[in-house]
Amino acid sequence: MDSSSAAAPTPEGPEKPLSAAERVEYTRLRRAADMRHRRLRYVVTCLLLALSFILAPLGVVAAWVDSQMSDTDRYVQTVAPLAKDPSVQSAVTNRVTNKIVSYINTEEVTAALTRALQKTGAPPIVVDKADVLAGALKSGATSAVRTVVNKVVTSDQFADVWDAANRRAHMAMVNVLTGKGGSAVEAKGDTISLDIGTVISQVQKKLVDEGFKNADKIPDIDKSIVLVKIDQLSKAQDAMRLLNIVGVWLPVLVIVLAALAVWSGPSHRVAMMSASVGIGVMMVVLLIGLAFARGKYLDSVQPKVQSPQAAAAVYDELVRFLQQSTRTVLVIAVIVLIAGYLYGPGRGARWIRSVAVRGTGSAGRGLARAGLRTGGAGRWLDGHRGWTTGIIIGAGVLTLFLWNFPTPGVVALVLGIVVLVMLILGILAAARTAPAPPGPGPGLTGDDG
């Protein structure tokens, strides 16, 4: 038989053990394959993280736009404080007063007074100075009308009218973003205006009650007040329409991308911390962008169109919930980052974990010494710490997910409850059995121990 054929392994027989050179080559190939696989995972993780970072601020804005579109109560809650804002009340008072006074013909009143003086035979010097009263007459009328208007605007009825008008037009923000009319809030050209026709009617009625008998004969005037003036409103509308289309799905997509990045990463903990850092940074960028947009917007508003104070109040109220949502996501990102660090191998993380374990262990042993032993339930909790911790954290995450627009305070509350429950379970697990009594001395055997 040929020697080469004798050395060949049969299909049924065992394979020959690898030689030293073959084992080295096999190890090299395995390492190369693992390296390629690891590099591929790094590339996929980086791409997913980059996408989640880019879409995170857009997701927050999209969720804000979607909530303002579909939730009437939330929209009314957004604009309701404007009715009590002094700058907005002043702007409405000035607008209504100027419009009403513009229809008071002081020149005609002055001419009538001149004719009356001439008929009564008044001295010429008195007749010639009658036109001086025109300015005083207009100033007095303006002051009187402003007083009445201010009473209406600062009353509780004005706040009710304001809320009712916005509630009836619960799709007003849709009209603003799409440029459609037909509601209390309309977008025309580069301005966003609020219809205050009901307020005008109340002011006319109040003027009649105050003694201005002809106030109800004032012709129809412009019954709108400019809330916002934006030079490029049409471009903003186009962008908001796109965000309104994606709606609530964009935030969900961001969460899915971040979860896939954590799952595909070679180190899940590092990928989770990277995702929290990136999303947190993007939330800070969004807050800075909102502050920058506020400055640009106020610079673009002309004082003759709207007072700077009223424009600032309107902008702040309209983006209030957007800023709140951004801060909430930022707080969650910081919490996830801290949690990822505490579960890591760092010296500080190990020290914090050891302190928590010693604290819960001491408290549990104290309960056991007092006779409050948990027995089998405590042993089960001690043997399933990973499961119970995951369930508690998952319940906290689900609570925030189901909460209707959580605030940073809500996030802090849920976090406190999660930590408290984990500490309580740790104490119950440590109280499963009574602690061993102290031994007689250093001469303990293994069985005694």
C-alpha positions as CSV (number, residue, x, y, z in Angstrom):
1,M,0.0,0.0,0.0
2,D,1.2,3.5,-0.8
3,S,2.4,5.5,2.2
4,S,0.4,8.6,1.1
5,S,-2.8,6.7,0.8
6,A,-2.2,5.1,4.2
7,A,-1.9,8.6,5.8
8,A,-5.2,9.8,4.3
9,P,-8.1,9.7,6.9
10,T,-11.1,7.6,6.0
11,P,-14.5,9.2,6.0
12,E,-15.6,7.0,8.9
13,G,-12.3,7.3,10.9
14,P,-11.3,10.0,13.3
15,E,-9.4,13.0,11.9
16,K,-5.7,13.4,12.7
17,P,-4.9,16.0,15.3
18,L,-3.6,19.3,14.0
19,S,0.1,19.7,13.9
20,A,1.7,22.8,15.6
21,A,2.0,24.6,12.3
22,E,-1.6,23.8,11.4
23,R,-2.8,24.9,14.7
24,V,-1.0,28.2,14.4
25,E,-2.5,28.7,10.9
26,Y,-6.0,27.8,12.2
27,T,-5.7,30.3,15.1
28,R,-4.5,33.0,12.7
29,L,-7.5,32.4,10.4
30,R,-9.9,32.4,13.3
31,R,-8.6,35.7,14.6
32,A,-8.8,37.2,11.1
33,A,-12.4,36.1,10.7
34,D,-13.2,37.4,14.2
35,M,-11.5,40.7,13.4
36,R,-13.5,41.1,10.2
37,H,-16.7,40.2,12.0
38,R,-15.9,42.7,14.8
39,R,-15.0,45.4,12.3
40,L,-18.3,44.8,10.5
41,R,-20.2,45.1,13.8
42,Y,-18.4,48.4,14.5
43,V,-19.3,49.8,11.1
44,V,-23.0,48.8,11.5
45,T,-23.1,50.2,15.1
46,C,-21.5,53.5,14.1
47,L,-23.9,53.9,11.2
48,L,-26.9,53.2,13.4
49,L,-25.7,55.5,16.0
50,A,-25.1,58.3,13.5
51,L,-28.6,58.0,12.1
52,S,-30.1,58.0,15.6
53,F,-28.1,61.2,16.5
54,I,-29.1,63.0,13.3
55,L,-32.8,62.1,13.7
56,A,-33.1,62.6,17.5
57,P,-33.7,66.4,17.4
58,L,-36.0,66.0,14.4
59,G,-37.9,63.3,16.3
60,V,-38.5,65.6,19.3
61,V,-39.7,68.4,17.0
62,A,-41.9,66.0,15.1
63,A,-43.5,64.7,18.3
64,W,-44.1,68.3,19.4
65,V,-45.7,69.3,16.1
66,D,-47.9,66.1,16.1
67,S,-49.1,66.8,19.7
68,Q,-49.9,70.4,18.8
69,M,-51.9,69.2,15.8
70,S,-54.0,66.5,17.3
71,D,-54.5,67.4,21.0
72,T,-56.9,70.3,21.4
73,D,-56.4,70.5,25.2
74,R,-52.7,70.6,24.8
75,Y,-52.8,73.4,22.2
76,V,-55.2,75.4,24.5
77,Q,-52.8,74.8,27.4
78,T,-50.0,76.1,25.3
79,V,-51.6,79.4,24.3
80,A,-53.8,80.0,27.4
81,P,-51.1,81.8,29.5
82,L,-50.8,84.4,26.8
83,A,-54.2,85.8,27.8
84,K,-52.7,86.7,31.2
85,D,-49.3,87.9,29.9
86,P,-49.0,91.7,30.5
87,S,-47.1,92.3,27.3
88,V,-49.8,90.5,25.2
89,Q,-52.6,92.3,27.1
90,S,-50.8,95.6,26.4
91,A,-50.5,94.8,22.7
92,V,-54.1,93.9,22.4
93,T,-55.2,97.0,24.3
94,N,-53.1,99.3,22.1
95,R,-54.3,97.6,18.9
96,V,-58.0,97.8,19.9
97,T,-57.7,101.4,21.3
98,N,-56.0,102.8,18.2
99,K,-58.5,101.2,15.9
100,I,-61.5,102.5,17.8
101,V,-60.0,106.0,18.3
102,S,-59.2,106.2,14.6
103,Y,-62.9,106.3,13.8
104,I,-63.6,109.2,16.2
105,N,-63.7,112.3,14.0
106,T,-62.3,114.9,16.3
107,E,-62.0,117.5,13.5
108,E,-65.8,117.3,12.9
109,V,-66.4,117.8,16.6
110,T,-64.1,120.8,16.7
111,A,-65.8,122.3,13.6
112,A,-69.2,121.9,15.3
113,L,-67.9,123.6,18.4
114,T,-66.5,126.5,16.3
115,R,-69.9,127.0,14.6
116,A,-71.6,126.9,18.0
117,L,-69.3,129.6,19.4
118,Q,-69.9,131.8,16.4
119,K,-73.6,131.5,16.8
120,T,-73.4,132.5,20.4
121,G,-71.4,135.6,19.6
122,A,-68.3,134.5,21.3
123,P,-65.2,136.8,21.0
124,P,-63.2,136.1,17.8
125,I,-60.2,135.1,19.9
126,V,-62.2,132.3,21.5
127,V,-63.5,131.1,18.1
128,D,-60.1,131.1,16.6
129,K,-58.6,129.0,19.4
130,A,-61.4,126.4,19.3
131,D,-59.2,124.2,17.0
132,V,-56.7,123.9,19.8
133,L,-59.2,121.7,21.6
134,A,-58.9,119.0,18.9
135,G,-55.7,117.6,20.3
136,A,-57.0,117.6,23.9
137,L,-60.3,116.1,22.7
138,K,-58.5,113.2,20.9
139,S,-56.2,112.6,23.8
140,G,-59.1,112.5,26.3
141,A,-61.0,110.1,24.0
142,T,-58.0,107.9,23.7
143,S,-57.5,107.8,27.4
144,A,-61.1,107.0,28.1
145,V,-61.3,104.3,25.4
146,R,-58.0,102.8,26.6
147,T,-59.3,102.5,30.2
148,V,-62.4,100.7,29.0
149,V,-60.4,98.4,26.7
150,N,-57.9,97.6,29.4
151,K,-60.8,96.6,31.8
152,V,-62.0,94.1,29.2
153,V,-58.6,92.7,28.2
154,T,-57.5,92.2,31.8
155,S,-60.7,90.7,33.0
156,D,-61.4,87.0,33.5
157,Q,-63.9,87.2,30.6
158,F,-61.0,87.9,28.2
159,A,-59.2,84.8,29.3
160,D,-62.3,82.8,28.8
161,V,-62.9,84.3,25.3
162,W,-59.2,83.6,24.5
163,D,-59.5,79.9,25.5
164,A,-62.8,79.5,23.8
165,A,-61.5,80.9,20.5
166,N,-58.5,78.6,20.5
167,R,-60.6,75.6,21.6
168,R,-63.0,76.2,18.7
169,A,-60.1,76.4,16.4
170,H,-58.3,73.3,17.7
171,M,-56.9,72.8,14.2
172,A,-55.5,76.3,14.2
173,M,-51.9,75.2,14.3
174,V,-52.6,73.0,11.3
175,N,-53.8,76.1,9.5
176,V,-50.7,78.0,10.5
177,L,-48.4,75.4,9.2
178,T,-50.3,74.7,6.0
179,G,-51.2,78.4,5.3
180,K,-54.9,77.7,5.3
181,G,-57.4,80.1,6.9
182,G,-60.9,79.7,8.3
183,S,-60.1,79.7,12.1
184,A,-59.1,81.9,14.9
185,V,-55.4,81.6,14.0
186,E,-54.5,82.2,10.4
187,A,-51.3,82.4,8.4
188,K,-51.3,85.1,5.8
189,G,-48.2,86.0,3.9
190,D,-45.4,86.2,6.5
191,T,-47.6,86.8,9.5
192,I,-49.6,84.7,12.0
193,S,-52.7,86.5,13.3
194,L,-55.3,85.8,15.9
195,D,-59.0,86.9,15.3
196,I,-60.2,88.9,18.3
197,G,-63.6,89.9,16.9
198,T,-65.3,88.7,20.1
199,V,-63.1,91.1,22.1
200,I,-63.9,94.0,19.8
201,S,-67.7,93.3,20.3
202,Q,-67.2,93.3,24.1
203,V,-65.3,96.5,24.0
204,Q,-68.0,98.2,22.0
205,K,-70.7,97.0,24.4
206,K,-68.6,98.2,27.4
207,L,-68.1,101.6,25.7
208,V,-71.9,102.0,25.3
209,D,-72.3,101.1,29.0
210,E,-69.7,103.7,30.0
211,G,-71.6,106.5,28.2
212,F,-70.2,106.4,24.7
213,K,-73.7,106.1,23.1
214,N,-72.4,106.0,19.5
215,A,-69.8,103.3,20.1
216,D,-72.0,100.6,18.7
217,K,-72.1,102.6,15.4
218,I,-68.3,102.3,14.9
219,P,-67.9,100.6,11.5
220,D,-66.3,97.2,11.2
221,I,-62.6,97.3,11.8
222,D,-59.7,95.0,11.4
223,K,-60.4,92.3,14.1
224,S,-57.1,90.5,14.0
225,I,-53.9,91.0,15.9
226,V,-50.5,89.8,14.6
227,L,-49.0,87.2,16.8
228,V,-45.9,86.3,14.8
229,K,-44.2,87.8,11.8
230,I,-41.6,85.6,10.0
231,D,-39.9,86.6,6.8
232,Q,-39.6,83.0,5.5
233,L,-42.8,81.6,6.9
234,S,-43.5,79.6,3.7
235,K,-40.2,77.7,4.1
236,A,-41.0,77.0,7.7
237,Q,-44.4,75.7,6.7
238,D,-42.9,73.4,4.2
239,A,-40.5,72.0,6.8
240,M,-43.3,71.6,9.4
241,R,-45.5,69.8,6.9
242,L,-42.8,67.2,6.4
243,L,-42.4,66.8,10.1
244,N,-46.2,66.5,10.5
245,I,-46.2,63.7,7.9
246,V,-43.6,61.6,9.8
247,G,-45.4,62.5,13.1
248,V,-44.9,60.1,15.9
249,W,-43.1,57.5,13.8
250,L,-39.9,59.5,13.7
251,P,-39.3,59.3,17.5
252,V,-40.1,55.6,17.4
253,L,-37.6,55.2,14.5
254,V,-34.9,56.9,16.6
255,I,-35.5,54.5,19.5
256,V,-35.4,51.5,17.2
257,L,-32.1,52.7,15.6
258,A,-30.5,53.3,19.0
259,A,-31.7,49.9,20.3
260,L,-30.3,48.2,17.2
261,A,-27.0,50.0,17.6
262,V,-26.8,48.7,21.2
263,W,-27.6,45.2,20.1
264,S,-25.2,45.1,17.3
265,G,-22.3,46.7,19.2
266,P,-19.4,44.4,20.3
267,S,-19.9,45.8,23.8
268,H,-23.6,46.5,24.5
269,R,-22.8,48.7,27.5
270,V,-20.3,50.9,25.6
271,A,-22.8,51.2,22.7
272,M,-25.6,52.2,25.1
273,M,-23.4,54.8,26.7
274,S,-22.3,56.1,23.3
275,A,-26.0,56.4,22.3
276,S,-26.9,58.3,25.4
277,V,-23.9,60.7,25.0
278,G,-24.7,61.4,21.3
279,I,-28.5,61.9,21.9
280,G,-27.8,64.1,24.9
281,V,-25.4,66.3,22.9
282,M,-28.0,66.6,20.1
283,M,-30.6,67.7,22.7
284,V,-28.2,70.4,23.9
285,V,-27.7,71.5,20.3
286,L,-31.5,71.7,19.8
287,L,-31.9,73.9,22.9
288,I,-29.1,76.2,21.6
289,G,-30.8,76.3,18.2
290,L,-34.1,77.3,19.8
291,A,-32.4,80.1,21.7
292,F,-30.7,81.2,18.5
293,A,-34.0,81.1,16.6
294,R,-35.6,83.2,19.3
295,G,-33.0,85.9,18.8
296,K,-33.3,85.8,15.1
297,Y,-37.1,85.9,15.3
298,L,-37.2,88.9,17.6
299,D,-34.7,90.8,15.4
300,S,-37.0,90.3,12.4
301,V,-40.2,91.6,14.2
302,Q,-40.8,95.2,13.4
303,P,-42.1,97.3,16.4
304,K,-44.9,98.7,14.3
305,V,-46.1,95.1,13.7
306,Q,-45.7,93.8,17.2
307,S,-44.0,94.9,20.4
308,P,-40.8,93.0,21.2
309,Q,-42.2,92.0,24.6
310,A,-45.3,90.6,23.2
311,A,-43.4,88.8,20.4
312,A,-41.0,87.3,23.0
313,A,-44.0,86.1,25.1
314,V,-45.7,84.5,22.1
315,Y,-42.5,82.7,21.0
316,D,-41.7,81.4,24.5
317,E,-45.2,80.0,25.0
318,L,-45.4,78.3,21.6
319,V,-42.1,76.5,22.1
320,R,-42.5,75.9,25.8
321,F,-43.5,72.2,25.5
322,L,-40.8,71.7,22.8
323,Q,-38.2,72.9,25.2
324,Q,-39.7,70.8,28.0
325,S,-39.6,67.7,25.8
326,T,-36.0,68.4,24.8
327,R,-34.9,68.7,28.5
328,T,-36.8,65.5,29.3
329,V,-34.9,63.5,26.6
330,L,-31.6,65.1,27.9
331,V,-32.3,64.0,31.4
332,I,-33.1,60.5,30.3
333,A,-29.8,60.4,28.3
334,V,-27.9,61.5,31.3
335,I,-29.6,58.8,33.5
336,V,-28.8,56.1,30.9
337,L,-25.2,57.2,30.8
338,I,-24.8,57.1,34.6
339,A,-26.5,53.7,34.7
340,G,-24.1,52.3,32.0
341,Y,-21.2,53.6,34.0
342,L,-22.4,52.1,37.3
343,Y,-22.8,48.6,35.7
344,G,-19.2,48.9,34.3
345,P,-15.9,47.7,35.7
346,G,-14.7,51.1,36.8
347,R,-13.3,51.6,40.3
348,G,-15.9,54.2,41.2
349,A,-18.7,52.0,39.8
350,R,-17.4,49.0,41.8
351,W,-17.2,51.0,45.0
352,I,-20.8,52.3,44.6
353,R,-22.1,48.8,43.9
354,S,-20.2,47.4,47.0
355,V,-21.6,50.2,49.2
356,A,-25.1,49.4,48.0
357,V,-24.7,45.7,48.5
358,R,-23.2,46.2,52.0
359,G,-26.0,48.6,52.9
360,T,-28.9,46.4,51.8
361,G,-27.1,43.4,53.3
362,S,-26.8,45.1,56.7
363,A,-30.4,46.2,56.6
364,G,-31.6,42.8,55.6
365,R,-29.6,41.0,58.3
366,G,-31.0,43.6,60.8
367,L,-34.5,42.6,59.8
368,A,-33.6,38.9,60.1
369,R,-32.2,39.4,63.6
370,A,-35.5,41.1,64.5
371,G,-37.4,38.0,63.4
372,L,-38.6,39.5,60.1
373,R,-37.1,36.8,57.8
374,T,-38.3,36.4,54.2
375,G,-37.4,32.7,53.9
376,G,-38.1,31.1,50.5
377,A,-39.2,34.4,48.9
378,G,-36.0,36.0,50.0
379,R,-33.9,33.1,48.6
380,W,-35.8,33.4,45.3
381,L,-35.1,37.1,45.2
382,D,-31.5,36.5,45.9
383,G,-31.2,33.8,43.2
384,H,-33.0,35.9,40.6
385,R,-31.5,39.3,41.1
386,G,-30.8,39.8,37.4
387,W,-34.4,39.0,36.4
388,T,-35.9,41.3,39.1
389,T,-33.6,44.1,38.3
390,G,-34.4,43.9,34.6
391,I,-38.2,43.8,35.3
392,I,-38.0,46.8,37.5
393,I,-36.0,48.9,35.0
394,G,-38.3,47.7,32.2
395,A,-41.3,48.8,34.2
396,G,-39.8,52.2,34.8
397,V,-39.1,52.6,31.0
398,L,-42.6,51.5,30.1
399,T,-44.0,54.0,32.6
400,L,-42.2,56.8,30.9
401,F,-43.2,55.5,27.5
402,L,-46.9,55.5,28.4
403,W,-46.8,58.8,30.3
404,N,-48.4,61.6,28.4
405,F,-45.6,64.1,27.8
406,P,-43.3,63.4,30.8
407,T,-41.4,66.2,32.3
408,P,-37.9,66.1,33.8
409,G,-39.6,66.0,37.2
410,V,-41.6,63.0,36.2
411,V,-38.4,61.3,35.0
412,A,-36.7,62.0,38.4
413,L,-39.8,60.6,40.2
414,V,-39.8,57.4,38.2
415,L,-36.1,57.0,38.7
416,G,-36.4,57.5,42.4
417,I,-39.2,54.8,42.6
418,V,-37.1,52.4,40.6
419,V,-34.0,52.8,42.8
420,L,-36.2,52.6,46.0
421,V,-37.9,49.3,44.8
422,M,-34.5,47.8,43.9
423,L,-33.1,48.7,47.4
424,I,-36.2,47.2,49.1
425,L,-35.8,44.0,47.1
426,G,-32.2,43.8,48.0
427,I,-33.0,44.2,51.7
428,L,-35.7,41.5,51.4
429,A,-33.2,39.2,49.7
430,A,-30.6,39.7,52.4
431,A,-33.2,38.9,55.1
432,R,-33.9,35.4,53.8
433,T,-32.2,33.6,56.8
434,A,-31.1,34.5,60.3
435,P,-27.5,35.6,60.5
436,A,-25.1,33.1,62.0
437,P,-24.3,33.8,65.7
438,P,-20.8,34.9,66.5
439,G,-18.4,32.0,67.1
440,P,-16.5,31.2,70.3
441,G,-13.1,32.4,69.0
442,P,-10.5,31.9,66.4
443,G,-10.5,28.1,66.7
444,L,-13.5,27.5,64.4
445,T,-13.6,24.4,62.2
446,G,-14.9,24.4,58.6
447,D,-18.1,22.8,59.7
448,D,-18.6,25.5,62.4
449,G,-18.1,28.2,59.8
